[in-house]
Amino acid sequence: MIVLRPYQSTIAPNMNYTSPVKICCIGAGYVGGPTMAMIAKQCPDIQVHVVDLNQARIDRWNSDELPVYEPGLDEVVKEARGRNLTFSTQVDAAISEANIIFIAVNTPTKSFGIGAGRAANLEFIEKCARQIAKCSKGHKLVVEKSTLPVRTAEAVKRILSSAANGATFDVLSNPEFLAEGTAVQDLLHPDRVLIGGESSEAVERLAQVYGRWISRERILTTNLWSSELSKLAANAFLAQRVSSINAISALCEATGADVDEVAKAIGTDSRIGSKFLKSSVGFGGSCFQKDILNLVYLCEHFGLREVAQYWEQVVVMNDYQKRRFSERIVRTMFNTVSDKKIGIWGFAFKKDTNDTRESAAIHVCRDLLEERARLAIYDPRVPESQIREELQLAFADSVGGLSDKHKKLIETNVTVVGDAYAAANEAHAIAVLTEWDEFKSVDSRRILEDMRRPAFVFDGRNILDRNKLVEQGFEVHSIGRPSK
Ligand SMILES: NC(=O)c1ccc[n+]([C@@H]2O[C@H](COP(=O)([O-])OP(=O)(O)OC[C@H]3O[C@@H](n4cnc5c(N)ncnc54)[C@H](O)[C@@H]3O)[C@@H](O)[C@H]2O)c1
């Protein structure tokens, strides 16, 4: 049986699906906000209502300072907001008025109970399903936009089947493949849109929405379970490439090979390809680690021990890469960074986003603070409150408690500054932890004048012009390259 097929519009719409589309999206986060803004922009006749429990987040979606930083997103939101795009906390009303309901809530790794540290916490998904069951009448299409373990739709369907008002539902899986930092372009020109479902009419209904701006060949339909699994598998494959090149970077440092040269040499093999072969201090973001751990948990659940171990190694390698970087800083700086100022350039998990979830910077900063370094942190898009909150979480114990010692350490040893120069001023070292473009064009002579000697640079993203910096008098340590 062929389960992956380009979408073909051959099915006559079911009686249930003749009324105009009205969309509700539960969850106004990094996925729900941009995705719905794009649907509203491309389909001016479709009402799109995005709801969230978080009032502060909704207020920001309704303001000039959106809660999500993405290049080009302001324009998309401004075009549709107030026309056919609304943001509110009126979850019940939005569910009851819509005929297509997207669930785009967070699915973090469980931190307690069975499967803690691996399984996905589906509490928010279940709450959404119960609320949809409670507030619905007639027939509705429920779309899983969140990334979910395989067979979650089964549970969602069971909960929905208990709807009190005789409402009926079709459940679809429509995972989101956008990448933060390029979300607008990814939504405008996706490699593919994936829709998994059992009812051809329901799949048709959703495909018609995307079909307004995405060519039919790029709309793929599968069964529900293939769609749910494909999202986890795609993230696992992407993260695996990063861990693979990072593993090679350690060998490069030991042997004198240059990881960027190796990546180019292997990436030009068309069977391998050049994308996602950039070695770094380690991958971050809310998805890769969470989704791989979720995959590992699923494999263990189904008794596939070797498969679980295989994928888990991708996360193990990433942890090693982050730890290796901070250890290298300490070792290079004469085995002590205590009371030394280190300028931290970048805190977001990648450039062009304000998202710091699982950012490699958090781990490196925590390790350096444990060594009593003084950190001056600069990120162009991440506010001070968010940086401090992430560092507090990094030091928190398993039940979220923060010791007085660590609280004081963060208070006294961390300053958050307004530009890259302030971070480098009087510093013993600079650590580049996010690949923001502005770091490539700083006035390095000015930086050098302001720094202590030796002026160490640890480039965790390999973005700086290493030869130029060395010529000017810096001591540069990059990922996967012999030190200069
Ligand atoms: N961030 C990404 O790049 C990305 C990409 C693809 C897929 N995903 C997946 O999409 C999902 C959402 O991710 P995100 O990054 O947007 O998360 P997020 O944390 O930014 O947003 C989720 C939002 O859902 C809200 N919420 C939770 N429960 C709710 C409820 N019962 N009613 C109303 N609102 C509720 C939260 O308040 C939050 O604002 C996750 O499953 C994630 O794995 C994320």
The ligand as a Tripos MOL2 file, in Angstrom:
@<TRIPOS>MOLECULE
LIG
   44    48     1     0     0
SMALL
NO_CHARGES

@<TRIPOS>ATOM
      1 N1          9.0470   25.9960   17.9010 N.am      1 LIG1
      2 C1          9.2500   25.3720   16.7690 C.2       1 LIG1
      3 O1         10.1400   25.7020   15.9900 O.2       1 LIG1
      4 C2          8.3710   24.2210   16.3610 C.ar      1 LIG1
      5 C3          8.4270   23.7630   15.0460 C.ar      1 LIG1
      6 C4          7.5890   22.7170   14.6900 C.ar      1 LIG1
      7 C5          6.7530   22.1290   15.6240 C.ar      1 LIG1
      8 N2          6.7370   22.5810   16.9010 N.ar      1 LIG1
      9 C6          5.7990   21.9580   17.8430 C.3       1 LIG1
     10 O2          4.6550   22.8030   17.9510 O.3       1 LIG1
     11 C7          4.1320   22.7640   19.2850 C.3       1 LIG1
     12 C8          4.0840   24.1680   19.8530 C.3       1 LIG1
     13 O3          5.3990   24.6670   19.9330 O.3       1 LIG1
     14 P1          5.6980   26.1980   20.2440 P.3       1 LIG1
     15 O4          7.1660   26.3810   20.0760 O.co2     1 LIG1
     16 O5          4.7690   27.0600   19.4680 O.co2     1 LIG1
     17 O6          5.2850   26.2490   21.7980 O.3       1 LIG1
     18 P2          5.0640   27.5410   22.6980 P.3       1 LIG1
     19 O7          5.3720   27.1520   24.0760 O.co2     1 LIG1
     20 O8          5.7760   28.7130   22.0830 O.co2     1 LIG1
     21 O9          3.4960   27.8550   22.5630 O.3       1 LIG1
     22 C9          2.5000   27.0330   23.0750 C.3       1 LIG1
     23 C10         1.3810   27.9160   23.6160 C.3       1 LIG1
     24 O10         0.2710   27.0880   23.9630 O.3       1 LIG1
     25 C11        -0.3790   27.6910   25.0600 C.3       1 LIG1
     26 N3         -1.2550   26.7140   25.7230 N.ar      1 LIG1
     27 C12        -0.9140   25.5890   26.3920 C.ar      1 LIG1
     28 N4         -2.0120   24.9420   26.8140 N.ar      1 LIG1
     29 C13        -3.0800   25.6750   26.4110 C.ar      1 LIG1
     30 C14        -4.4850   25.5230   26.5450 C.ar      1 LIG1
     31 N5         -5.0020   24.4590   27.1620 N.pl3     1 LIG1
     32 N6         -5.2820   26.4680   26.0090 N.ar      1 LIG1
     33 C15        -4.7620   27.5230   25.3730 C.ar      1 LIG1
     34 N7         -3.4290   27.7290   25.1940 N.ar      1 LIG1
     35 C16        -2.6050   26.8040   25.7190 C.ar      1 LIG1
     36 C17         0.7630   28.1720   25.9380 C.3       1 LIG1
     37 O11         0.3190   29.1890   26.8160 O.3       1 LIG1
     38 C18         1.7520   28.6880   24.8770 C.3       1 LIG1
     39 O12         1.6160   30.0780   24.6460 O.3       1 LIG1
     40 C19         5.0350   21.8020   20.0520 C.3       1 LIG1
     41 O13         4.4630   20.5150   20.0240 O.3       1 LIG1
     42 C20         6.3180   21.8160   19.2490 C.3       1 LIG1
     43 O14         7.0370   20.6210   19.3890 O.3       1 LIG1
     44 C21         7.5160   23.6190   17.2930 C.ar      1 LIG1
@<TRIPOS>BOND
     1     1     2 1
     2     2     3 2
     3     2     4 1
     4     4     5 ar
     5     4    44 ar
     6     5     6 ar
     7     6     7 ar
     8     7     8 ar
     9     8     9 1
    10     8    44 ar
    11     9    10 1
    12     9    42 1
    13    10    11 1
    14    11    12 1
    15    11    40 1
    16    12    13 1
    17    13    14 1
    18    14    15 2
    19    14    16 1
    20    14    17 1
    21    17    18 1
    22    18    19 2
    23    18    20 1
    24    18    21 1
    25    21    22 1
    26    22    23 1
    27    23    24 1
    28    23    38 1
    29    24    25 1
    30    25    26 1
    31    25    36 1
    32    26    27 ar
    33    26    35 ar
    34    27    28 ar
    35    28    29 ar
    36    29    30 ar
    37    29    35 ar
    38    30    31 1
    39    30    32 ar
    40    32    33 ar
    41    33    34 ar
    42    34    35 ar
    43    36    37 1
    44    36    38 1
    45    38    39 1
    46    40    41 1
    47    40    42 1
    48    42    43 1
@<TRIPOS>SUBSTRUCTURE
     1 LIG1         1 GROUP 0 **** ****
